[in-house]
């Protein structure tokens, strides 16, 4: 499975969680920029931009975030997203705040 195989809700989860990871350490490194661009290219830049813009409208509460994450049901999508997030978090050194996000996702998805 690749990023292009993700369903819309799975893509939205990846975009949202990626942004949370990037800002978790309050730094946006050059390596993270490169990895985000690679993800956007893989998904399609237009799709990435549309998903990013829709975050504010679609995720207004913690419950919305929980529903989004739990809405990712396919095991192969969960694995791909978690692996992608882990790579992103480790790209500039894994910090505790990033680890907490990764652990929360792993627990939610039982992986």
C-alpha positions as CSV (number, residue, x, y, z in Angstrom):
1,X,0.0,0.0,0.0
2,X,1.1,3.5,-0.8
3,X,-0.1,7.0,0.1
4,X,-2.1,7.1,-3.1
5,X,-4.1,4.1,-1.9
6,X,-5.4,5.8,1.2
7,X,-9.1,6.7,1.3
8,X,-10.0,10.4,1.9
9,X,-10.5,10.0,5.7
10,X,-7.2,8.2,5.9
11,X,-5.5,10.9,4.0
12,X,-7.0,13.6,6.2
13,X,-5.8,11.7,9.3
14,X,-2.3,11.5,7.9
15,X,-2.3,15.3,7.1
16,X,-3.7,16.2,10.5
17,X,-1.3,13.9,12.5
18,X,1.7,15.0,10.4
19,X,1.0,18.6,11.2
20,X,0.6,17.8,14.9
21,X,3.9,16.0,14.9
22,X,5.7,18.8,13.2
23,X,4.6,21.4,15.7
24,X,5.0,19.1,18.7
25,X,8.6,20.1,19.1
26,X,7.9,23.7,18.1
27,X,10.3,23.4,15.3
28,X,9.8,22.9,11.6
29,X,13.1,21.4,10.3
30,X,14.4,21.3,6.7
31,X,14.1,17.5,6.7
32,X,10.5,17.7,7.8
33,X,9.8,20.2,5.0
34,X,11.3,17.7,2.5
35,X,9.3,14.8,3.9
36,X,6.0,16.8,3.8
37,X,6.7,17.8,0.2
38,X,7.3,14.1,-0.6
39,X,4.0,13.2,1.0
40,X,2.2,16.0,-0.8
41,X,3.6,14.9,-4.1
42,X,2.7,11.3,-3.5
43,X,-0.9,12.2,-2.6
44,X,-1.1,14.9,-5.2
45,X,-0.3,18.5,-4.3
46,X,-3.9,19.6,-5.0
47,X,-5.3,16.9,-2.8
48,X,-2.8,17.7,0.0
49,X,-3.7,21.4,-0.2
50,X,-7.4,20.7,-0.2
51,X,-7.1,18.4,2.9
52,X,-4.9,20.9,4.7
53,X,-7.5,23.7,4.1
54,X,-10.4,21.5,5.2
55,X,-8.8,20.7,8.6
56,X,-10.2,23.8,10.3
57,X,-13.8,23.1,9.0
58,X,-13.8,19.4,9.7
59,X,-11.9,19.2,13.0
60,X,-13.4,21.6,15.5
61,X,-13.2,19.6,18.6
62,X,-11.2,16.8,20.3
63,X,-14.1,14.5,19.6
64,X,-13.8,15.3,15.9
65,X,-10.1,14.3,16.0
66,X,-11.0,11.1,17.9
67,X,-13.6,10.3,15.4
68,X,-11.2,10.9,12.5
69,X,-8.5,8.7,14.0
70,X,-10.9,5.9,14.9
71,X,-12.4,6.2,11.5
72,X,-9.2,4.8,10.0
73,X,-10.2,1.1,10.0
74,X,-8.1,-0.6,7.4
75,X,-5.1,-2.3,9.1
76,X,-2.8,-1.7,6.2
77,X,-3.8,2.0,6.2
78,X,-3.1,2.3,9.9
79,X,0.3,0.6,9.5
80,X,1.2,2.9,6.5
81,X,0.1,6.1,8.3
82,X,1.9,5.1,11.6
83,X,5.1,4.2,9.8
84,X,5.0,7.4,7.8
85,X,4.4,9.4,11.0
86,X,7.2,7.6,12.8
87,X,9.6,8.4,9.9
88,X,8.6,12.1,10.1
89,X,9.0,12.3,13.8
90,X,12.4,10.6,13.8
91,X,13.7,12.8,10.9
92,X,15.0,15.5,13.2
93,X,15.2,13.6,16.4
94,X,12.2,12.1,18.3
95,X,11.1,14.2,21.2
96,X,8.7,13.3,24.0
97,X,5.8,15.3,22.6
98,X,6.1,13.5,19.3
99,X,6.4,10.1,21.1
100,X,3.2,10.8,23.0
101,X,1.4,11.4,19.7
102,X,2.8,8.3,18.1
103,X,1.9,6.3,21.2
104,X,-1.6,7.7,21.3
105,X,-2.2,6.7,17.7
106,X,-0.7,3.2,18.2
107,X,-3.0,2.7,21.2
108,X,-6.0,3.9,19.3
109,X,-5.3,1.6,16.4
110,X,-4.0,-1.3,18.6
111,X,-0.7,-1.5,16.7
